[in-house]
Amino acid sequence: MQGRDKPLLLWRGEPMVQKILATVPADMPKLISANRNLDSYRQWADVVTDRPDTAAVPAEVYQGPLAGILSGLRACRTPWLLVCPGDTPALPENWCEPLMQSVDSHVSGAVVHDGERQQHLHLLLNRNVKTDLERFLAGGGYQVYKWLRNLKLVVVEYDNSSAFKNMNSPQELL
């Protein structure tokens, strides 16, 4: 996307971030994890940064999306944190409901399987996984799927892989 902040790009006339936020219940607290354009995101929700936490992990270690998840877990004030990448605006309304209905106190969370593959960044996490994620990152881990292997997750099946498609080129935004 030529270095542009994807969630702020328009898809069907609205910023992708706005489309995504409209798919979750209005009464659900919302956090946006971002590493730039923080003021732009604040018009939709509270913002946490996913810049590396140099106290726990050296800045030169790439943390990827897990840094954003950790920031969200640290700021989360509810028992569960819903995670969704900012470049998947085709999500159906209330896509998170099956995730929320599938969890209980015996699991770490729930993850989407779109009918073709697991969507590692569409998940619901119990806030208590924060320490495990801190340890994983401090040990040099950065791959989401590898961290998820450490958790007890419920896999929630969907039958619409296009709903979870990442927009990765200007042509896909048309």
C-alpha positions as CSV (number, residue, x, y, z in Angstrom):
1,M,0.0,0.0,0.0
2,Q,3.0,2.2,-0.6
3,G,3.6,2.9,3.1
4,R,0.1,4.2,3.8
5,D,-1.6,3.3,7.0
6,K,-4.0,0.6,5.7
7,P,-6.8,0.8,8.3
8,L,-7.2,4.5,7.4
9,L,-7.7,3.8,3.7
10,L,-11.1,3.9,2.2
11,W,-13.0,0.7,1.4
12,R,-16.5,1.2,-0.1
13,G,-16.4,4.9,0.9
14,E,-15.4,4.5,4.5
15,P,-12.0,4.0,6.3
16,M,-11.4,0.3,6.9
17,V,-11.1,0.9,10.7
18,Q,-14.6,2.4,10.8
19,K,-16.1,-0.5,8.9
20,I,-14.5,-3.0,11.2
21,L,-15.6,-1.2,14.4
22,A,-19.1,-1.2,13.1
23,T,-19.1,-5.0,13.1
24,V,-18.8,-5.3,16.9
25,P,-21.5,-4.5,19.5
26,A,-21.9,-0.8,20.1
27,D,-21.7,-1.3,23.9
28,M,-18.4,-3.2,23.7
29,P,-15.4,-1.1,24.8
30,K,-13.0,-0.5,21.9
31,L,-9.2,-0.1,21.7
32,I,-7.2,0.5,18.6
33,S,-3.6,-0.5,18.6
34,A,-1.5,1.6,16.3
35,N,2.1,2.7,15.8
36,R,1.4,6.0,13.9
37,N,-1.4,8.4,13.1
38,L,-2.6,8.0,16.7
39,D,-4.6,11.2,16.7
40,S,-6.5,10.0,13.5
41,Y,-7.5,6.8,15.2
42,R,-8.7,8.6,18.4
43,Q,-11.8,9.8,16.5
44,W,-13.1,6.2,16.7
45,A,-11.8,4.7,19.9
46,D,-9.2,4.8,22.6
47,V,-5.7,4.2,21.2
48,V,-2.8,2.2,22.6
49,T,0.6,2.1,20.9
50,D,2.2,-1.1,19.7
51,R,5.6,0.4,19.6
52,P,8.2,-2.0,21.2
53,D,8.3,-2.0,25.0
54,T,12.1,-1.6,25.3
55,A,12.0,-2.3,29.0
56,A,10.9,-5.9,28.3
57,V,12.1,-6.5,24.8
58,P,15.0,-4.8,22.9
59,A,13.9,-2.4,20.3
60,E,15.7,-4.2,17.6
61,V,13.6,-7.4,18.1
62,Y,10.7,-7.4,15.7
63,Q,7.5,-8.0,17.6
64,G,4.9,-7.7,14.8
65,P,1.2,-7.9,15.6
66,L,1.9,-9.5,19.0
67,A,3.1,-6.1,20.3
68,G,-0.3,-4.7,19.5
69,I,-2.0,-7.6,21.2
70,L,0.1,-7.1,24.3
71,S,-0.7,-3.4,24.4
72,G,-4.3,-4.3,24.1
73,L,-4.1,-6.8,26.9
74,R,-2.3,-4.3,29.2
75,A,-5.0,-1.7,28.6
76,C,-8.0,-4.1,28.6
77,R,-10.4,-3.5,31.4
78,T,-12.7,-6.4,30.6
79,P,-12.1,-10.1,31.1
80,W,-11.8,-10.6,27.3
81,L,-10.0,-8.8,24.5
82,L,-11.3,-9.1,20.9
83,V,-8.6,-8.9,18.3
84,C,-9.0,-8.0,14.7
85,P,-6.5,-6.7,12.1
86,G,-7.3,-3.3,10.7
87,D,-7.3,-4.4,7.1
88,T,-10.2,-6.8,7.0
89,P,-13.3,-4.6,6.4
90,A,-15.5,-7.2,4.8
91,L,-16.3,-8.8,8.2
92,P,-20.0,-9.6,8.7
93,E,-21.9,-7.7,11.4
94,N,-21.4,-9.3,14.8
95,W,-18.8,-11.7,13.6
96,C,-17.5,-11.8,17.1
97,E,-20.7,-13.2,18.7
98,P,-19.8,-16.9,18.0
99,L,-16.4,-16.3,19.5
100,M,-17.9,-14.8,22.7
101,Q,-20.4,-17.6,23.0
102,S,-17.7,-20.3,22.6
103,V,-15.5,-19.3,25.6
104,D,-15.6,-20.0,29.3
105,S,-13.2,-19.9,32.2
106,H,-11.5,-23.1,31.1
107,V,-10.1,-21.7,27.9
108,S,-7.6,-19.0,26.9
109,G,-9.8,-17.8,24.1
110,A,-11.2,-18.5,20.7
111,V,-9.9,-18.2,17.2
112,V,-11.6,-18.0,13.8
113,H,-11.3,-20.7,11.2
114,D,-12.7,-19.3,8.0
115,G,-13.5,-22.7,6.3
116,E,-10.1,-22.7,4.6
117,R,-7.6,-21.8,7.3
118,Q,-7.2,-20.5,10.8
119,Q,-7.3,-16.7,11.0
120,H,-4.6,-16.1,13.7
121,L,-5.5,-12.4,14.2
122,H,-9.3,-12.8,14.5
123,L,-9.6,-14.0,18.0
124,L,-10.9,-13.4,21.5
125,L,-8.4,-13.7,24.3
126,N,-8.8,-14.0,28.0
127,R,-7.0,-11.1,29.7
128,N,-5.0,-13.6,31.8
129,V,-2.8,-14.6,28.8
130,K,-0.9,-11.3,29.1
131,T,2.0,-12.8,31.2
132,D,2.4,-15.7,28.8
133,L,2.6,-13.3,25.9
134,E,5.2,-11.1,27.7
135,R,7.3,-14.2,28.3
136,F,7.0,-15.3,24.6
137,L,8.1,-11.9,23.4
138,A,10.9,-11.6,25.9
139,G,12.1,-15.0,24.6
140,G,12.4,-13.6,21.1
141,G,9.1,-15.0,19.8
142,Y,7.1,-12.9,17.3
143,Q,5.0,-15.3,15.2
144,V,1.4,-15.2,16.2
145,Y,0.6,-18.8,15.2
146,K,3.5,-20.1,17.4
147,W,2.3,-18.2,20.4
148,L,-1.3,-19.4,19.9
149,R,0.0,-23.0,20.0
150,N,0.8,-22.3,23.7
151,L,-2.9,-21.4,24.5
152,K,-6.0,-23.5,25.0
153,L,-8.2,-22.1,22.3
154,V,-11.6,-23.0,20.9
155,V,-11.7,-22.9,17.1
156,V,-14.8,-21.3,15.8
157,E,-15.8,-22.4,12.3
158,Y,-17.1,-19.9,9.7
159,D,-18.0,-20.7,6.2
160,N,-17.0,-17.5,4.5
161,S,-13.3,-17.1,3.9
162,S,-13.8,-13.8,1.9
163,A,-15.2,-12.2,5.0
164,F,-11.7,-12.4,6.6
165,K,-9.7,-11.3,3.6
166,N,-6.9,-8.8,4.2
167,M,-6.8,-5.8,1.8
168,N,-3.2,-5.8,0.7
169,S,-3.2,-3.8,-2.6
170,P,-4.9,-0.7,-3.9
171,Q,-6.8,-2.9,-6.4
172,E,-8.4,-4.8,-3.6
173,L,-9.9,-1.6,-2.2
174,L,-11.9,-1.0,-5.4
